[in-house]
């Protein structure tokens, strides 16, 4: 169903969200900001300013810009590169004020529909129509939909992801356990109990427990959806302490407490990635984008993993949908040059460039059908390419649960207020995982907060 406000139509994270490799952490820590002109100098006098998040795929983009995009188009790209939380703050200030300091920014499918509803973004349909080589139909329909508002396209994905279950097939084989291609959450819990301590210091599963609307709330909300719960019903009545939400949260908290990673209340994406890579856990439910790192040539678990679809209970699928994407500020005076950059960075040619220059496992995938028909990419990503494509194409941001919703979103609620609401609720969920608060008390508090948000939309 459509939300009562345009800005409340859609939105995303897993970040889930962003794949931060174990090997890349030091690199990312040092890349908190980059000087203007990092994209190379232009002989034409044309330049654009790009604000982007400091993940490994973006670092690769920055390295390749001068010798390729600038050399081909004569457009200098001045990058500002920030950690995710800093980026979100900077982007919010920039686009809400239309300060025109940046022409292009990396936004997710959480922000883009909201920003579009506030008239902060430049529509892209005319650019797409005039650039047939970009091949918009090749972009996964779920991505195009999540980056649009009121039928107008406002963003193009740089890379996309869903969520699935990653597991040590060798560990399960040793225990005589067969993982279904589409397991239920109860099957996953039973397997976690079986493989717990299969090796010294190995726990059964890793699930995020770290506070944050893009940390513990992202995977937990997918569990809530498939258990029959929701944050709000179609009339914006809060359901945070309702039966489905409660059952799912009880299940999640109990599973982490009984068979989850050490230090679960502070474990997020990066900590779980490290735990699986270091054989500290046998399974991990999280972002599909993690697989490329786990299967990299220098990964200690390369070739030992297998991948199953996101576990379910009452729904056919439950994987989330997230995309780091490009959007143009509405007030820019350089929209044509900005589109040329987006068309290059999100285009098929760029994927081929990365594959040939840096290796096919580093391609920013998860957005184009053609990527999953490319023999070179499929060879490098043989273990996870097909499960990733299935998870992304089956993700349904308009109908992720068992009841009608008032707005769009799988692992989030597509309204601006969710960043504060989800973060506050996540703090109590994390406390419940730590044993400092009961699940019921945590959800009762969340219900009060969600009710206040729901009332504003009911009015």
PyMOL commands that set and color helices and strands:
alter all, ss='L'
color gray80, all
select helices_A, chain A and resi 6-8+25-30+56-73+84-97+111-117+125-129+132-134+136-138+141-146+169-174+185-195+216-226+243-259+264-266+269-277+288-294+335-345+348-358+360-362+370-373+375-380+385-394+418-433+439-458
alter helices_A, ss='H'
color red, helices_A
select strands_A, chain A and resi 46-53+75-82+104-108+148-149+152-153+156-161+163-168+283-287+305-309+322-328
alter strands_A, ss='S'
color yellow, strands_A
deselect
rebuild
show_as cartoon
